[in-house]
Amino acid sequence: MLSKLFSSRTHKFEQIARKILLCAGIGSGASVDSSGEACVFKVLSKNLKSPYCIFDVGANKGDYATLCLKALNGGG
């Protein structure tokens, strides 16, 4: 019944979000290079077209924000 409440597009976003969380290594404390956070952009590029809206809500050194900028500019 719940599936009828959600559009197929919402369901697709939910599936992508699950893949991103699995790849991101959330809470691992590892660097962005070894935690799997770079995988987010592989999943995005395979499943969604740009533009993307990325939130980096951490309060650290900005490594993930740097990774986002590199990936979105074709360097990641």
PyMOL Python script that loads the backbone (N, CA, C, O; Angstrom):
from pymol import cmd

cmd.read_pdbstr("""\
ATOM      1  N   MET A   1       0.808  -1.190   0.000  1.00  0.00           N
ATOM      2  CA  MET A   1       0.000   0.000   0.000  1.00  0.00           C
ATOM      3  C   MET A   1       0.861   1.268   0.000  1.00  0.00           C
ATOM      4  O   MET A   1       0.536   2.243  -0.677  1.00  0.00           O
ATOM      5  N   LEU A   2       1.962   1.248   0.763  1.00  0.00           N
ATOM      6  CA  LEU A   2       2.827   2.426   0.801  1.00  0.00           C
ATOM      7  C   LEU A   2       3.429   2.723  -0.564  1.00  0.00           C
ATOM      8  O   LEU A   2       3.637   3.883  -0.918  1.00  0.00           O
ATOM      9  N   SER A   3       3.705   1.682  -1.322  1.00  0.00           N
ATOM     10  CA  SER A   3       4.312   1.907  -2.633  1.00  0.00           C
ATOM     11  C   SER A   3       3.404   2.717  -3.544  1.00  0.00           C
ATOM     12  O   SER A   3       3.889   3.405  -4.442  1.00  0.00           O
ATOM     13  N   LYS A   4       2.093   2.648  -3.328  1.00  0.00           N
ATOM     14  CA  LYS A   4       1.163   3.432  -4.135  1.00  0.00           C
ATOM     15  C   LYS A   4       1.243   4.923  -3.799  1.00  0.00           C
ATOM     16  O   LYS A   4       0.888   5.772  -4.617  1.00  0.00           O
ATOM     17  N   LEU A   5       1.714   5.232  -2.585  1.00  0.00           N
ATOM     18  CA  LEU A   5       1.820   6.627  -2.174  1.00  0.00           C
ATOM     19  C   LEU A   5       3.018   7.330  -2.803  1.00  0.00           C
ATOM     20  O   LEU A   5       3.043   8.556  -2.911  1.00  0.00           O
ATOM     21  N   PHE A   6       3.999   6.552  -3.214  1.00  0.00           N
ATOM     22  CA  PHE A   6       5.221   7.120  -3.756  1.00  0.00           C
ATOM     23  C   PHE A   6       5.265   6.941  -5.264  1.00  0.00           C
ATOM     24  O   PHE A   6       4.904   5.887  -5.788  1.00  0.00           O
ATOM     25  N   SER A   7       5.707   7.974  -5.948  1.00  0.00           N
ATOM     26  CA  SER A   7       5.851   7.861  -7.393  1.00  0.00           C
ATOM     27  C   SER A   7       7.064   6.997  -7.699  1.00  0.00           C
ATOM     28  O   SER A   7       7.892   6.741  -6.825  1.00  0.00           O
ATOM     29  N   SER A   8       7.163   6.552  -8.938  1.00  0.00           N
ATOM     30  CA  SER A   8       8.314   5.742  -9.332  1.00  0.00           C
ATOM     31  C   SER A   8       9.595   6.550  -9.235  1.00  0.00           C
ATOM     32  O   SER A   8      10.659   5.993  -8.961  1.00  0.00           O
ATOM     33  N   ARG A   9       9.508   7.856  -9.454  1.00  0.00           N
ATOM     34  CA  ARG A   9      10.697   8.702  -9.348  1.00  0.00           C
ATOM     35  C   ARG A   9      11.173   8.777  -7.900  1.00  0.00           C
ATOM     36  O   ARG A   9      12.374   8.698  -7.641  1.00  0.00           O
ATOM     37  N   THR A  10      10.254   8.926  -6.964  1.00  0.00           N
ATOM     38  CA  THR A  10      10.615   8.950  -5.550  1.00  0.00           C
ATOM     39  C   THR A  10      11.239   7.630  -5.153  1.00  0.00           C
ATOM     40  O   THR A  10      12.221   7.602  -4.410  1.00  0.00           O
ATOM     41  N   HIS A  11      10.683   6.545  -5.638  1.00  0.00           N
ATOM     42  CA  HIS A  11      11.223   5.222  -5.338  1.00  0.00           C
ATOM     43  C   HIS A  11      12.643   5.104  -5.874  1.00  0.00           C
ATOM     44  O   HIS A  11      13.510   4.540  -5.206  1.00  0.00           O
ATOM     45  N   LYS A  12      12.892   5.626  -7.067  1.00  0.00           N
ATOM     46  CA  LYS A  12      14.234   5.573  -7.645  1.00  0.00           C
ATOM     47  C   LYS A  12      15.212   6.371  -6.794  1.00  0.00           C
ATOM     48  O   LYS A  12      16.334   5.921  -6.561  1.00  0.00           O
ATOM     49  N   PHE A  13      14.801   7.558  -6.324  1.00  0.00           N
ATOM     50  CA  PHE A  13      15.661   8.358  -5.459  1.00  0.00           C
ATOM     51  C   PHE A  13      15.980   7.602  -4.168  1.00  0.00           C
ATOM     52  O   PHE A  13      17.105   7.656  -3.673  1.00  0.00           O
ATOM     53  N   GLU A  14      14.998   6.910  -3.638  1.00  0.00           N
ATOM     54  CA  GLU A  14      15.210   6.140  -2.417  1.00  0.00           C
ATOM     55  C   GLU A  14      16.231   5.027  -2.648  1.00  0.00           C
ATOM     56  O   GLU A  14      17.097   4.795  -1.804  1.00  0.00           O
ATOM     57  N   GLN A  15      16.135   4.344  -3.775  1.00  0.00           N
ATOM     58  CA  GLN A  15      17.096   3.292  -4.103  1.00  0.00           C
ATOM     59  C   GLN A  15      18.505   3.864  -4.248  1.00  0.00           C
ATOM     60  O   GLN A  15      19.473   3.263  -3.784  1.00  0.00           O
ATOM     61  N   ILE A  16      18.615   5.006  -4.883  1.00  0.00           N
ATOM     62  CA  ILE A  16      19.909   5.648  -5.066  1.00  0.00           C
ATOM     63  C   ILE A  16      20.484   6.064  -3.717  1.00  0.00           C
ATOM     64  O   ILE A  16      21.674   5.883  -3.459  1.00  0.00           O
ATOM     65  N   ALA A  17      19.633   6.622  -2.858  1.00  0.00           N
ATOM     66  CA  ALA A  17      20.093   7.041  -1.535  1.00  0.00           C
ATOM     67  C   ALA A  17      20.638   5.852  -0.746  1.00  0.00           C
ATOM     68  O   ALA A  17      21.651   5.980  -0.059  1.00  0.00           O
ATOM     69  N   ARG A  18      19.987   4.716  -0.836  1.00  0.00           N
ATOM     70  CA  ARG A  18      20.477   3.516  -0.151  1.00  0.00           C
ATOM     71  C   ARG A  18      21.848   3.113  -0.672  1.00  0.00           C
ATOM     72  O   ARG A  18      22.739   2.780   0.109  1.00  0.00           O
ATOM     73  N   LYS A  19      22.022   3.143  -2.001  1.00  0.00           N
ATOM     74  CA  LYS A  19      23.322   2.801  -2.592  1.00  0.00           C
ATOM     75  C   LYS A  19      24.399   3.780  -2.140  1.00  0.00           C
ATOM     76  O   LYS A  19      25.525   3.384  -1.839  1.00  0.00           O
ATOM     77  N   ILE A  20      24.048   5.046  -2.097  1.00  0.00           N
ATOM     78  CA  ILE A  20      25.011   6.064  -1.682  1.00  0.00           C
ATOM     79  C   ILE A  20      25.443   5.829  -0.243  1.00  0.00           C
ATOM     80  O   ILE A  20      26.634   5.900   0.062  1.00  0.00           O
ATOM     81  N   LEU A  21      24.497   5.551   0.645  1.00  0.00           N
ATOM     82  CA  LEU A  21      24.840   5.307   2.041  1.00  0.00           C
ATOM     83  C   LEU A  21      25.739   4.090   2.189  1.00  0.00           C
ATOM     84  O   LEU A  21      26.671   4.101   2.994  1.00  0.00           O
ATOM     85  N   LEU A  22      25.471   3.047   1.423  1.00  0.00           N
ATOM     86  CA  LEU A  22      26.315   1.859   1.476  1.00  0.00           C
ATOM     87  C   LEU A  22      27.736   2.175   1.010  1.00  0.00           C
ATOM     88  O   LEU A  22      28.706   1.686   1.588  1.00  0.00           O
ATOM     89  N   CYS A  23      27.850   2.974  -0.013  1.00  0.00           N
ATOM     90  CA  CYS A  23      29.163   3.309  -0.564  1.00  0.00           C
ATOM     91  C   CYS A  23      29.915   4.336   0.272  1.00  0.00           C
ATOM     92  O   CYS A  23      31.146   4.351   0.274  1.00  0.00           O
ATOM     93  N   ALA A  24      29.200   5.179   0.969  1.00  0.00           N
ATOM     94  CA  ALA A  24      29.824   6.316   1.638  1.00  0.00           C
ATOM     95  C   ALA A  24      30.596   5.953   2.898  1.00  0.00           C
ATOM     96  O   ALA A  24      31.422   6.745   3.350  1.00  0.00           O
ATOM     97  N   GLY A  25      30.361   4.809   3.467  1.00  0.00           N
ATOM     98  CA  GLY A  25      31.067   4.448   4.687  1.00  0.00           C
ATOM     99  C   GLY A  25      30.790   5.435   5.808  1.00  0.00           C
ATOM    100  O   GLY A  25      31.700   5.838   6.532  1.00  0.00           O
ATOM    101  N   ILE A  26      29.549   5.814   5.944  1.00  0.00           N
ATOM    102  CA  ILE A  26      29.166   6.816   6.936  1.00  0.00           C
ATOM    103  C   ILE A  26      29.570   6.363   8.329  1.00  0.00           C
ATOM    104  O   ILE A  26      29.298   5.236   8.744  1.00  0.00           O
ATOM    105  N   GLY A  27      30.234   7.286   9.047  1.00  0.00           N
ATOM    106  CA  GLY A  27      30.665   6.996  10.399  1.00  0.00           C
ATOM    107  C   GLY A  27      31.968   6.225  10.484  1.00  0.00           C
ATOM    108  O   GLY A  27      32.394   5.855  11.578  1.00  0.00           O
ATOM    109  N   SER A  28      32.607   5.978   9.357  1.00  0.00           N
ATOM    110  CA  SER A  28      33.826   5.181   9.390  1.00  0.00           C
ATOM    111  C   SER A  28      35.030   5.968   9.882  1.00  0.00           C
ATOM    112  O   SER A  28      36.001   5.380  10.357  1.00  0.00           O
ATOM    113  N   GLY A  29      34.978   7.293   9.773  1.00  0.00           N
ATOM    114  CA  GLY A  29      36.094   8.117  10.208  1.00  0.00           C
ATOM    115  C   GLY A  29      37.285   8.067   9.287  1.00  0.00           C
ATOM    116  O   GLY A  29      38.336   8.626   9.601  1.00  0.00           O
ATOM    117  N   ALA A  30      37.143   7.419   8.174  1.00  0.00           N
ATOM    118  CA  ALA A  30      38.245   7.291   7.223  1.00  0.00           C
ATOM    119  C   ALA A  30      38.307   8.518   6.320  1.00  0.00           C
ATOM    120  O   ALA A  30      37.390   9.339   6.302  1.00  0.00           O
ATOM    121  N   SER A  31      39.391   8.629   5.579  1.00  0.00           N
ATOM    122  CA  SER A  31      39.518   9.737   4.632  1.00  0.00           C
ATOM    123  C   SER A  31      38.538   9.527   3.479  1.00  0.00           C
ATOM    124  O   SER A  31      38.053   8.415   3.270  1.00  0.00           O
ATOM    125  N   VAL A  32      38.251  10.580   2.743  1.00  0.00           N
ATOM    126  CA  VAL A  32      37.302  10.465   1.632  1.00  0.00           C
ATOM    127  C   VAL A  32      37.823   9.510   0.571  1.00  0.00           C
ATOM    128  O   VAL A  32      37.035   8.917  -0.166  1.00  0.00           O
ATOM    129  N   ASP A  33      39.124   9.353   0.482  1.00  0.00           N
ATOM    130  CA  ASP A  33      39.695   8.450  -0.518  1.00  0.00           C
ATOM    131  C   ASP A  33      39.504   6.982  -0.157  1.00  0.00           C
ATOM    132  O   ASP A  33      39.370   6.136  -1.042  1.00  0.00           O
ATOM    133  N   SER A  34      39.489   6.675   1.135  1.00  0.00           N
ATOM    134  CA  SER A  34      39.380   5.274   1.535  1.00  0.00           C
ATOM    135  C   SER A  34      38.019   4.905   2.122  1.00  0.00           C
ATOM    136  O   SER A  34      37.753   3.724   2.346  1.00  0.00           O
ATOM    137  N   SER A  35      37.158   5.881   2.375  1.00  0.00           N
ATOM    138  CA  SER A  35      35.875   5.588   3.022  1.00  0.00           C
ATOM    139  C   SER A  35      34.797   5.143   2.036  1.00  0.00           C
ATOM    140  O   SER A  35      33.791   4.563   2.443  1.00  0.00           O
ATOM    141  N   GLY A  36      34.992   5.403   0.766  1.00  0.00           N
ATOM    142  CA  GLY A  36      33.977   5.071  -0.222  1.00  0.00           C
ATOM    143  C   GLY A  36      33.119   6.253  -0.615  1.00  0.00           C
ATOM    144  O   GLY A  36      32.200   6.107  -1.421  1.00  0.00           O
ATOM    145  N   GLU A  37      33.402   7.430  -0.057  1.00  0.00           N
ATOM    146  CA  GLU A  37      32.591   8.606  -0.362  1.00  0.00           C
ATOM    147  C   GLU A  37      32.690   9.009  -1.829  1.00  0.00           C
ATOM    148  O   GLU A  37      31.746   9.584  -2.371  1.00  0.00           O
ATOM    149  N   ALA A  38      33.805   8.720  -2.475  1.00  0.00           N
ATOM    150  CA  ALA A  38      33.955   9.041  -3.898  1.00  0.00           C
ATOM    151  C   ALA A  38      32.986   8.224  -4.745  1.00  0.00           C
ATOM    152  O   ALA A  38      32.651   8.611  -5.864  1.00  0.00           O
ATOM    153  N   CYS A  39      32.542   7.098  -4.206  1.00  0.00           N
ATOM    154  CA  CYS A  39      31.588   6.233  -4.916  1.00  0.00           C
ATOM    155  C   CYS A  39      30.259   6.942  -5.150  1.00  0.00           C
ATOM    156  O   CYS A  39      29.532   6.600  -6.083  1.00  0.00           O
ATOM    157  N   VAL A  40      29.938   7.917  -4.320  1.00  0.00           N
ATOM    158  CA  VAL A  40      28.682   8.658  -4.456  1.00  0.00           C
ATOM    159  C   VAL A  40      28.544   9.210  -5.867  1.00  0.00           C
ATOM    160  O   VAL A  40      27.465   9.152  -6.458  1.00  0.00           O
ATOM    161  N   PHE A  41      29.618   9.736  -6.400  1.00  0.00           N
ATOM    162  CA  PHE A  41      29.549  10.366  -7.721  1.00  0.00           C
ATOM    163  C   PHE A  41      29.437   9.350  -8.841  1.00  0.00           C
ATOM    164  O   PHE A  41      28.881   9.651  -9.897  1.00  0.00           O
ATOM    165  N   LYS A  42      29.957   8.152  -8.625  1.00  0.00           N
ATOM    166  CA  LYS A  42      29.765   7.085  -9.610  1.00  0.00           C
ATOM    167  C   LYS A  42      28.293   6.679  -9.652  1.00  0.00           C
ATOM    168  O   LYS A  42      27.721   6.483 -10.724  1.00  0.00           O
ATOM    169  N   VAL A  43      27.695   6.557  -8.479  1.00  0.00           N
ATOM    170  CA  VAL A  43      26.276   6.195  -8.402  1.00  0.00           C
ATOM    171  C   VAL A  43      25.419   7.297  -9.015  1.00  0.00           C
ATOM    172  O   VAL A  43      24.501   7.019  -9.786  1.00  0.00           O
ATOM    173  N   LEU A  44      25.721   8.552  -8.668  1.00  0.00           N
ATOM    174  CA  LEU A  44      24.960   9.669  -9.225  1.00  0.00           C
ATOM    175  C   LEU A  44      25.030   9.700 -10.745  1.00  0.00           C
ATOM    176  O   LEU A  44      24.005   9.813 -11.417  1.00  0.00           O
ATOM    177  N   SER A  45      26.232   9.601 -11.280  1.00  0.00           N
ATOM    178  CA  SER A  45      26.390   9.726 -12.730  1.00  0.00           C
ATOM    179  C   SER A  45      25.723   8.585 -13.482  1.00  0.00           C
ATOM    180  O   SER A  45      25.317   8.757 -14.631  1.00  0.00           O
ATOM    181  N   LYS A  46      25.604   7.418 -12.849  1.00  0.00           N
ATOM    182  CA  LYS A  46      24.951   6.285 -13.498  1.00  0.00           C
ATOM    183  C   LYS A  46      23.428   6.360 -13.420  1.00  0.00           C
ATOM    184  O   LYS A  46      22.730   5.801 -14.266  1.00  0.00           O
ATOM    185  N   ASN A  47      22.914   7.052 -12.402  1.00  0.00           N
ATOM    186  CA  ASN A  47      21.477   7.011 -12.137  1.00  0.00           C
ATOM    187  C   ASN A  47      20.731   8.323 -12.332  1.00  0.00           C
ATOM    188  O   ASN A  47      19.520   8.319 -12.552  1.00  0.00           O
ATOM    189  N   LEU A  48      21.429   9.432 -12.255  1.00  0.00           N
ATOM    190  CA  LEU A  48      20.772  10.734 -12.366  1.00  0.00           C
ATOM    191  C   LEU A  48      21.602  11.672 -13.227  1.00  0.00           C
ATOM    192  O   LEU A  48      22.830  11.594 -13.262  1.00  0.00           O
ATOM    193  N   LYS A  49      20.910  12.546 -13.910  1.00  0.00           N
ATOM    194  CA  LYS A  49      21.600  13.570 -14.682  1.00  0.00           C
ATOM    195  C   LYS A  49      21.754  14.819 -13.830  1.00  0.00           C
ATOM    196  O   LYS A  49      20.954  15.073 -12.929  1.00  0.00           O
ATOM    197  N   SER A  50      22.791  15.596 -14.124  1.00  0.00           N
ATOM    198  CA  SER A  50      22.991  16.846 -13.386  1.00  0.00           C
ATOM    199  C   SER A  50      21.911  17.833 -13.800  1.00  0.00           C
ATOM    200  O   SER A  50      21.305  17.656 -14.856  1.00  0.00           O
ATOM    201  N   PRO A  51      21.655  18.838 -13.030  1.00  0.00           N
ATOM    202  CA  PRO A  51      22.450  19.326 -11.906  1.00  0.00           C
ATOM    203  C   PRO A  51      22.139  18.564 -10.627  1.00  0.00           C
ATOM    204  O   PRO A  51      21.034  18.052 -10.442  1.00  0.00           O
ATOM    205  N   TYR A  52      23.125  18.499  -9.757  1.00  0.00           N
ATOM    206  CA  TYR A  52      22.995  17.842  -8.468  1.00  0.00           C
ATOM    207  C   TYR A  52      22.946  18.900  -7.372  1.00  0.00           C
ATOM    208  O   TYR A  52      23.426  20.020  -7.545  1.00  0.00           O
ATOM    209  N   CYS A  53      22.368  18.529  -6.263  1.00  0.00           N
ATOM    210  CA  CYS A  53      22.382  19.388  -5.077  1.00  0.00           C
ATOM    211  C   CYS A  53      23.026  18.555  -3.969  1.00  0.00           C
ATOM    212  O   CYS A  53      22.430  17.598  -3.476  1.00  0.00           O
ATOM    213  N   ILE A  54      24.233  18.924  -3.590  1.00  0.00           N
ATOM    214  CA  ILE A  54      25.005  18.170  -2.613  1.00  0.00           C
ATOM    215  C   ILE A  54      25.101  18.984  -1.328  1.00  0.00           C
ATOM    216  O   ILE A  54      25.443  20.166  -1.357  1.00  0.00           O
ATOM    217  N   PHE A  55      24.799  18.346  -0.206  1.00  0.00           N
ATOM    218  CA  PHE A  55      24.943  18.988   1.093  1.00  0.00           C
ATOM    219  C   PHE A  55      26.102  18.335   1.831  1.00  0.00           C
ATOM    220  O   PHE A  55      26.104  17.122   2.037  1.00  0.00           O
ATOM    221  N   ASP A  56      27.074  19.122   2.223  1.00  0.00           N
ATOM    222  CA  ASP A  56      28.160  18.642   3.073  1.00  0.00           C
ATOM    223  C   ASP A  56      27.930  19.264   4.438  1.00  0.00           C
ATOM    224  O   ASP A  56      28.283  20.422   4.665  1.00  0.00           O
ATOM    225  N   VAL A  57      27.345  18.507   5.341  1.00  0.00           N
ATOM    226  CA  VAL A  57      26.940  19.055   6.631  1.00  0.00           C
ATOM    227  C   VAL A  57      27.942  18.752   7.737  1.00  0.00           C
ATOM    228  O   VAL A  57      27.679  19.027   8.907  1.00  0.00           O
ATOM    229  N   GLY A  58      29.072  18.196   7.377  1.00  0.00           N
ATOM    230  CA  GLY A  58      30.100  17.919   8.372  1.00  0.00           C
ATOM    231  C   GLY A  58      30.801  19.195   8.804  1.00  0.00           C
ATOM    232  O   GLY A  58      30.667  20.245   8.177  1.00  0.00           O
ATOM    233  N   ALA A  59      31.538  19.079   9.873  1.00  0.00           N
ATOM    234  CA  ALA A  59      32.289  20.223  10.388  1.00  0.00           C
ATOM    235  C   ALA A  59      33.737  19.796  10.574  1.00  0.00           C
ATOM    236  O   ALA A  59      34.240  19.710  11.695  1.00  0.00           O
ATOM    237  N   ASN A  60      34.386  19.534   9.467  1.00  0.00           N
ATOM    238  CA  ASN A  60      35.752  19.066   9.544  1.00  0.00           C
ATOM    239  C   ASN A  60      36.624  19.935   8.663  1.00  0.00           C
ATOM    240  O   ASN A  60      36.505  21.160   8.690  1.00  0.00           O
ATOM    241  N   LYS A  61      37.499  19.320   7.881  1.00  0.00           N
ATOM    242  CA  LYS A  61      38.482  20.065   7.095  1.00  0.00           C
ATOM    243  C   LYS A  61      38.006  20.427   5.692  1.00  0.00           C
ATOM    244  O   LYS A  61      38.689  21.173   4.991  1.00  0.00           O
ATOM    245  N   GLY A  62      36.882  19.930   5.277  1.00  0.00           N
ATOM    246  CA  GLY A  62      36.389  20.238   3.939  1.00  0.00           C
ATOM    247  C   GLY A  62      36.843  19.259   2.873  1.00  0.00           C
ATOM    248  O   GLY A  62      36.763  19.561   1.682  1.00  0.00           O
ATOM    249  N   ASP A  63      37.321  18.087   3.284  1.00  0.00           N
ATOM    250  CA  ASP A  63      37.788  17.096   2.307  1.00  0.00           C
ATOM    251  C   ASP A  63      36.660  16.623   1.394  1.00  0.00           C
ATOM    252  O   ASP A  63      36.864  16.454   0.191  1.00  0.00           O
ATOM    253  N   TYR A  64      35.467  16.409   1.962  1.00  0.00           N
ATOM    254  CA  TYR A  64      34.361  15.936   1.138  1.00  0.00           C
ATOM    255  C   TYR A  64      33.893  17.029   0.177  1.00  0.00           C
ATOM    256  O   TYR A  64      33.579  16.749  -0.980  1.00  0.00           O
ATOM    257  N   ALA A  65      33.849  18.262   0.653  1.00  0.00           N
ATOM    258  CA  ALA A  65      33.461  19.375  -0.232  1.00  0.00           C
ATOM    259  C   ALA A  65      34.452  19.496  -1.378  1.00  0.00           C
ATOM    260  O   ALA A  65      34.055  19.746  -2.516  1.00  0.00           O
ATOM    261  N   THR A  66      35.741  19.321  -1.089  1.00  0.00           N
ATOM    262  CA  THR A  66      36.765  19.362  -2.126  1.00  0.00           C
ATOM    263  C   THR A  66      36.558  18.225  -3.124  1.00  0.00           C
ATOM    264  O   THR A  66      36.649  18.429  -4.334  1.00  0.00           O
ATOM    265  N   LEU A  67      36.280  17.029  -2.611  1.00  0.00           N
ATOM    266  CA  LEU A  67      36.010  15.884  -3.477  1.00  0.00           C
ATOM    267  C   LEU A  67      34.805  16.165  -4.379  1.00  0.00           C
ATOM    268  O   LEU A  67      34.837  15.853  -5.569  1.00  0.00           O
ATOM    269  N   CYS A  68      33.744  16.751  -3.820  1.00  0.00           N
ATOM    270  CA  CYS A  68      32.544  17.081  -4.591  1.00  0.00           C
ATOM    271  C   CYS A  68      32.892  18.028  -5.736  1.00  0.00           C
ATOM    272  O   CYS A  68      32.500  17.799  -6.880  1.00  0.00           O
ATOM    273  N   LEU A  69      33.614  19.072  -5.429  1.00  0.00           N
ATOM    274  CA  LEU A  69      33.963  20.062  -6.452  1.00  0.00           C
ATOM    275  C   LEU A  69      34.804  19.437  -7.556  1.00  0.00           C
ATOM    276  O   LEU A  69      34.577  19.714  -8.734  1.00  0.00           O
ATOM    277  N   LYS A  70      35.769  18.603  -7.196  1.00  0.00           N
ATOM    278  CA  LYS A  70      36.605  17.940  -8.203  1.00  0.00           C
ATOM    279  C   LYS A  70      35.765  17.023  -9.085  1.00  0.00           C
ATOM    280  O   LYS A  70      35.891  17.038 -10.309  1.00  0.00           O
ATOM    281  N   ALA A  71      34.906  16.224  -8.449  1.00  0.00           N
ATOM    282  CA  ALA A  71      34.087  15.267  -9.197  1.00  0.00           C
ATOM    283  C   ALA A  71      33.110  15.981 -10.119  1.00  0.00           C
ATOM    284  O   ALA A  71      32.912  15.565 -11.261  1.00  0.00           O
ATOM    285  N   LEU A  72      32.507  17.043  -9.633  1.00  0.00           N
ATOM    286  CA  LEU A  72      31.515  17.758 -10.440  1.00  0.00           C
ATOM    287  C   LEU A  72      32.151  18.568 -11.564  1.00  0.00           C
ATOM    288  O   LEU A  72      31.484  18.930 -12.532  1.00  0.00           O
ATOM    289  N   ASN A  73      33.433  18.845 -11.430  1.00  0.00           N
ATOM    290  CA  ASN A  73      34.148  19.559 -12.479  1.00  0.00           C
ATOM    291  C   ASN A  73      34.926  18.608 -13.382  1.00  0.00           C
ATOM    292  O   ASN A  73      35.790  19.049 -14.140  1.00  0.00           O
ATOM    293  N   GLY A  74      34.636  17.312 -13.313  1.00  0.00           N
ATOM    294  CA  GLY A  74      35.243  16.337 -14.194  1.00  0.00           C
ATOM    295  C   GLY A  74      36.593  15.826 -13.748  1.00  0.00           C
ATOM    296  O   GLY A  74      37.279  15.159 -14.522  1.00  0.00           O
ATOM    297  N   GLY A  75      36.997  16.119 -12.517  1.00  0.00           N
ATOM    298  CA  GLY A  75      38.291  15.662 -12.060  1.00  0.00           C
ATOM    299  C   GLY A  75      38.239  14.552 -11.049  1.00  0.00           C
ATOM    300  O   GLY A  75      39.261  14.198 -10.460  1.00  0.00           O
ATOM    301  N   GLY A  76      37.048  13.987 -10.832  1.00  0.00           N
ATOM    302  CA  GLY A  76      36.938  12.989  -9.766  1.00  0.00           C
ATOM    303  C   GLY A  76      36.567  11.679 -10.207  1.00  0.00           C
ATOM    304  O   GLY A  76      36.447  10.764  -9.392  1.00  0.00           O
TER     305      GLY A  76
END
""", "prot")
cmd.dss("prot")
cmd.show_as("cartoon", "prot")
cmd.util.cbc("prot")
cmd.orient("prot")
